[in-house]
Amino acid sequence: MSYQFEQGESLADGVRRIAGHQVHKAIQELQDSESDRHEAIHEVRKRFKKLRGLIRIVRSGLGDDYSRINVWYRDAGRRLSRVRDAESMLESLAKLKKRFDDPAYVDLFAAFERCFQERKQQLVEEWIDLDQELQQLCDDLQTAHRQIDEWKIKGKADKILKRGLQRNYRRGAEALAELYVQPHDELFHECRKRSKYLMYHLRLLKKIWEPIMAAQLEELDQLNDYLGDDHDLAVMTSQLTSEPERFGATSDIDQLITLIGQQREELQSAGLALADRIYAEQPKAFAQRMQAYWKLWQDQSSQRT
C-alpha cells in the first residue's frame, strides 16, 4: 500500500513519496469527469485528512514549516465541507433507519429523507461556482504537489516519530479522561479526531510489525466508526434544532431526536469501552514501544544489505 513507510527508505523520502501520491490521487479524482461529484469530494477530503495525519507524525521534523502545511490542507478540506456535510446527513439517516426498522417509523424516515435531500440539492444550487471552485482547488493542488519536493525533515527518524506519536496519543487520552468527568459533544469530537490521527499513524507504521499493527488498526477502525457515527448524529441534532421550519412538524422532530438520542447512547457506550483499551498505555510508554518496533525494523533492513 502507498500509505505506509517502507523499510530502508529514509523518513524524509517516505514522507515526500506518500504526500506526493495522496495529492496526485486527489488531483485525479477532481479531474475525473465521469465520477460522481459527491463521491469525489468525499475521497479528496479523506486524502487531506491522511495528509494531515502524515505531517502530524513528523511534526517536530518539519519545524516551522509544519503549521503552514497543516493549515493549508486543513483549509483545503474545509473548502469542500458544505456539500459533503449534506451528503453525510443522508448517510446518517440511512443508518438510523436500519437501526430502527420498526414499520411504525417508515413514514417518519421517508419524510426526513425528503427534507435532507432537498437541503442537499439547495446547497448545491446555491454553490453556483462549485465547478469553478473544484477547478481552482485542482490548480492549487498542482502547485502544492510541486512544493512537496522541498519538504525537509530534520532530525533522527525514530525520535521524530516518537514525539509525534506521543503528542497525539496523549491528547487522545486526555480527551477520553475528560469525557468521564464532563461528557459533551466537543470532547467526543476531539476524541474522534485524535483516534483518527492515531489510525493514520499506525497505518503509516503498519509494516514495522504487521500482525500487531493490523490488530490495533482493526480496533481503531471500529472506534472511529462509533465516534464518527456519533458525531454525524450530533450534527444532525444541531440542524434539526436550529432550522426546525425546514423539517416539518415539531412532534416529528422530537420523535427523530429521541431515536437519535438512543442511538448516540449506544454508540458512545461502545466507543468509550473500546477507547479505554486503546488508550490503556501511558503516552510515553506507547510512543517508546512504537519507537522500539521502528528501530528493530530498520536494523533488520540494514542487516540484509
C-alpha positions as CSV (number, residue, x, y, z in Angstrom):
1,M,0.0,0.0,0.0
2,S,1.2,3.5,-0.7
3,Y,0.2,5.0,2.6
4,Q,3.0,3.2,4.5
5,F,6.6,3.8,5.3
6,E,8.9,1.3,3.6
7,Q,11.8,-0.5,5.1
8,G,15.2,1.0,4.2
9,E,13.6,4.2,3.0
10,S,14.6,7.4,4.8
11,L,11.8,9.1,6.7
12,A,12.1,12.2,4.6
13,D,11.8,10.2,1.3
14,G,8.9,8.3,2.7
15,V,7.0,11.4,3.7
16,R,7.5,13.1,0.3
17,R,6.6,9.9,-1.5
18,I,3.4,9.4,0.5
19,A,2.4,13.0,0.3
20,G,3.0,13.2,-3.4
21,H,0.9,10.1,-4.0
22,Q,-2.1,11.5,-2.0
23,V,-2.0,14.8,-3.7
24,H,-1.7,13.2,-7.1
25,K,-4.7,11.0,-6.5
26,A,-6.7,13.9,-5.2
27,I,-6.0,15.8,-8.5
28,Q,-7.1,12.7,-10.5
29,E,-10.3,12.4,-8.5
30,L,-11.1,16.1,-9.1
31,Q,-10.4,15.9,-12.8
32,D,-12.4,12.7,-13.4
33,S,-15.4,14.0,-15.3
34,E,-17.2,10.6,-15.1
35,S,-17.1,10.2,-11.3
36,D,-19.9,11.2,-9.0
37,R,-19.1,14.7,-7.8
38,H,-20.2,14.0,-4.2
39,E,-18.1,10.8,-4.0
40,A,-15.1,12.6,-5.5
41,I,-15.4,15.4,-2.9
42,H,-15.6,12.7,-0.2
43,E,-12.5,10.9,-1.4
44,V,-10.5,14.1,-1.7
45,R,-11.4,15.2,1.8
46,K,-10.2,11.9,3.1
47,R,-6.9,12.4,1.3
48,F,-6.5,15.7,3.0
49,K,-7.1,14.1,6.4
50,K,-4.5,11.4,5.6
51,L,-2.0,14.1,4.6
52,R,-2.6,15.9,7.9
53,G,-2.1,12.6,9.7
54,L,1.2,12.2,7.8
55,I,2.6,15.6,8.7
56,R,1.5,15.4,12.3
57,I,3.6,12.3,12.9
58,V,6.7,14.1,11.7
59,R,5.7,17.5,13.1
60,S,9.0,18.1,15.0
61,G,11.0,17.2,11.9
62,L,9.1,19.8,9.8
63,G,9.9,22.5,12.3
64,D,8.5,25.9,11.4
65,D,7.0,24.6,8.1
66,Y,4.6,22.3,10.0
67,S,2.0,25.0,10.8
68,R,1.9,26.4,7.2
69,I,1.5,23.0,5.6
70,N,-1.1,21.8,8.1
71,V,-3.2,24.9,7.8
72,W,-3.1,24.7,4.0
73,Y,-4.5,21.2,3.9
74,R,-7.0,21.9,6.7
75,D,-8.4,24.9,4.8
76,A,-8.4,23.0,1.5
77,G,-10.6,20.4,3.1
78,R,-13.0,23.0,4.5
79,R,-13.5,24.4,1.0
80,L,-15.4,21.2,0.3
81,S,-17.2,20.7,3.5
82,R,-20.6,22.1,2.7
83,V,-21.5,19.6,0.0
84,R,-20.0,16.7,1.9
85,D,-21.8,17.5,5.2
86,A,-25.1,17.5,3.4
87,E,-24.4,14.0,1.9
88,S,-23.3,12.7,5.3
89,M,-26.7,13.6,6.8
90,L,-28.4,11.3,4.4
91,E,-25.9,8.5,5.2
92,S,-26.5,9.0,8.9
93,L,-30.3,8.9,8.4
94,A,-30.0,5.7,6.4
95,K,-28.0,4.1,9.3
96,L,-30.6,5.3,11.8
97,K,-33.4,3.9,9.6
98,K,-31.6,0.5,9.6
99,R,-31.2,0.6,13.3
100,F,-34.9,1.4,14.0
101,D,-36.6,-0.7,11.3
102,D,-40.0,-0.9,13.0
103,P,-42.7,-0.3,10.4
104,A,-44.1,2.5,12.7
105,Y,-41.1,4.7,11.7
106,V,-41.4,4.2,7.9
107,D,-43.3,7.4,7.2
108,L,-41.1,9.4,9.7
109,F,-37.8,8.4,8.0
110,A,-39.3,8.9,4.5
111,A,-40.3,12.5,5.4
112,F,-36.9,13.4,6.8
113,E,-35.1,11.8,3.9
114,R,-37.0,14.1,1.6
115,C,-36.1,17.1,3.8
116,F,-32.4,16.2,3.8
117,Q,-32.4,15.5,0.0
118,E,-34.0,19.0,-0.6
119,R,-31.4,20.6,1.7
120,K,-28.5,18.9,-0.2
121,Q,-29.9,20.0,-3.5
122,Q,-30.4,23.5,-2.3
123,L,-26.8,23.7,-1.1
124,V,-25.5,22.5,-4.5
125,E,-27.7,25.0,-6.3
126,E,-26.6,27.9,-4.1
127,W,-23.0,27.0,-4.7
128,I,-23.2,28.0,-8.3
129,D,-19.5,28.3,-8.6
130,L,-18.8,24.7,-7.4
131,D,-17.2,23.6,-10.7
132,Q,-15.0,26.7,-10.7
133,E,-14.1,26.1,-7.1
134,L,-13.1,22.5,-7.8
135,Q,-11.0,23.6,-10.8
136,Q,-9.3,26.2,-8.7
137,L,-8.6,23.6,-6.0
138,C,-7.2,21.3,-8.6
139,D,-4.8,24.1,-9.8
140,D,-3.8,24.8,-6.2
141,L,-3.0,21.2,-5.7
142,Q,-0.8,21.1,-8.7
143,T,1.3,23.8,-7.0
144,A,1.2,22.0,-3.7
145,H,2.4,18.8,-5.4
146,R,5.5,20.6,-6.7
147,Q,6.2,22.0,-3.3
148,I,6.3,18.6,-1.6
149,D,9.8,18.0,-3.1
150,E,11.0,20.9,-1.0
151,W,9.8,19.5,2.3
152,K,12.7,19.0,4.8
153,I,12.5,16.5,7.7
154,K,15.3,17.3,10.2
155,G,16.4,15.0,13.0
156,K,16.6,11.3,13.8
157,A,13.7,9.4,12.4
158,D,12.9,7.3,15.4
159,K,12.9,10.4,17.7
160,I,10.7,12.4,15.3
161,L,8.2,9.6,15.2
162,K,8.2,9.1,18.9
163,R,7.5,12.7,19.6
164,G,4.7,12.8,17.0
165,L,3.1,9.6,18.3
166,Q,3.3,10.6,21.9
167,R,1.8,14.0,21.4
168,N,-1.3,12.8,19.5
169,Y,-1.8,9.8,21.8
170,R,-1.5,12.0,24.9
171,R,-4.2,14.4,23.5
172,G,-6.5,11.5,22.8
173,A,-6.0,10.0,26.3
174,E,-6.6,13.4,27.8
175,A,-9.9,13.9,25.9
176,L,-11.0,10.5,26.9
177,A,-10.3,11.2,30.6
178,E,-12.2,14.5,30.4
179,L,-15.2,12.7,28.9
180,Y,-15.7,10.7,32.0
181,V,-15.7,13.9,34.1
182,Q,-17.9,16.1,32.0
183,P,-19.1,14.5,28.7
184,H,-20.1,16.8,25.9
185,D,-20.1,16.8,22.1
186,E,-16.9,18.8,21.7
187,L,-14.9,16.3,23.7
188,F,-16.4,13.4,21.8
189,H,-15.4,15.2,18.6
190,E,-11.9,15.8,20.0
191,C,-11.5,12.1,20.9
192,R,-12.7,11.2,17.4
193,K,-10.1,13.5,15.8
194,R,-7.3,12.0,17.9
195,S,-8.3,8.4,17.3
196,K,-8.5,9.2,13.5
197,Y,-5.0,10.6,13.5
198,L,-3.8,7.6,15.6
199,M,-5.3,5.3,13.0
200,Y,-3.4,7.1,10.2
201,H,-0.2,7.0,12.2
202,L,-0.5,3.2,12.7
203,R,-1.3,2.7,9.0
204,L,1.9,4.6,8.2
205,L,3.8,2.3,10.5
206,K,2.0,-0.9,9.7
207,K,5.0,-2.7,8.3
208,I,7.1,-2.3,11.4
209,W,5.2,-5.4,12.9
210,E,2.3,-6.2,10.7
211,P,0.3,-8.7,12.9
212,I,0.4,-6.4,15.9
213,M,-0.3,-3.2,14.0
214,A,-3.1,-4.9,12.0
215,A,-4.9,-5.9,15.2
216,Q,-4.6,-2.4,16.6
217,L,-5.8,-0.9,13.3
218,E,-8.9,-3.2,13.3
219,E,-9.9,-1.9,16.7
220,L,-9.2,1.7,15.7
221,D,-11.4,1.3,12.6
222,Q,-14.2,0.2,14.9
223,L,-13.7,3.0,17.3
224,N,-13.7,5.6,14.5
225,D,-16.9,4.1,13.2
226,Y,-18.5,4.6,16.6
227,L,-17.2,8.1,17.1
228,G,-17.8,9.2,13.5
229,D,-21.4,8.0,13.5
230,D,-22.0,9.7,16.9
231,H,-20.5,13.0,15.6
232,D,-22.8,12.9,12.5
233,L,-25.8,12.4,14.7
234,A,-24.7,15.3,16.9
235,V,-24.6,17.5,13.7
236,M,-28.0,16.2,12.6
237,T,-29.5,17.1,16.0
238,S,-28.0,20.6,15.7
239,Q,-29.5,21.0,12.3
240,L,-32.9,19.8,13.5
241,T,-33.0,22.2,16.4
242,S,-31.5,25.2,14.6
243,E,-33.7,25.0,11.5
244,P,-37.0,23.4,12.7
245,E,-39.0,25.2,10.0
246,R,-37.2,23.1,7.4
247,F,-38.1,19.8,8.9
248,G,-41.9,19.8,9.4
249,A,-44.0,19.1,12.5
250,T,-42.5,19.6,15.9
251,S,-43.7,16.2,17.0
252,D,-41.8,14.5,14.2
253,I,-38.6,16.4,15.0
254,D,-39.0,15.4,18.7
255,Q,-39.5,11.8,17.7
256,L,-36.5,11.7,15.5
257,I,-34.3,13.4,18.2
258,T,-35.5,10.8,20.6
259,L,-34.3,8.0,18.3
260,I,-31.0,9.8,17.7
261,G,-30.5,10.1,21.5
262,Q,-31.0,6.3,21.9
263,Q,-28.6,5.5,19.1
264,R,-26.0,8.0,20.4
265,E,-26.1,6.5,23.8
266,E,-25.3,3.0,22.3
267,L,-22.5,4.4,20.1
268,Q,-20.9,6.4,23.0
269,S,-21.1,3.5,25.4
270,A,-19.5,1.1,22.9
271,G,-16.9,3.7,21.8
272,L,-15.8,4.5,25.4
273,A,-15.4,0.9,26.2
274,L,-13.1,0.4,23.2
275,A,-11.3,3.7,23.7
276,D,-10.4,2.6,27.3
277,R,-8.4,-0.3,25.8
278,I,-6.8,1.6,23.0
279,Y,-5.6,4.4,25.4
280,A,-4.7,2.0,28.3
281,E,-1.0,2.7,28.0
282,Q,0.8,5.8,29.2
283,P,1.5,8.0,26.2
284,K,5.3,7.8,26.8
285,A,5.2,4.0,27.0
286,F,3.1,3.8,23.9
287,A,5.5,6.0,21.9
288,Q,8.5,4.2,23.2
289,R,7.1,0.9,22.2
290,M,6.4,2.1,18.6
291,Q,9.9,3.6,18.5
292,A,11.4,0.3,19.5
293,Y,9.5,-1.5,16.8
294,W,10.7,1.0,14.2
295,K,14.3,0.7,15.2
296,L,14.2,-3.1,15.1
297,W,12.6,-3.0,11.7
298,Q,15.2,-0.6,10.3
299,D,18.0,-2.6,11.9
300,Q,16.7,-5.7,10.1
301,S,16.8,-3.8,6.8
302,S,20.5,-2.7,7.3
303,Q,21.5,-6.3,8.2
304,R,20.2,-7.5,4.8
305,T,22.3,-5.0,2.9
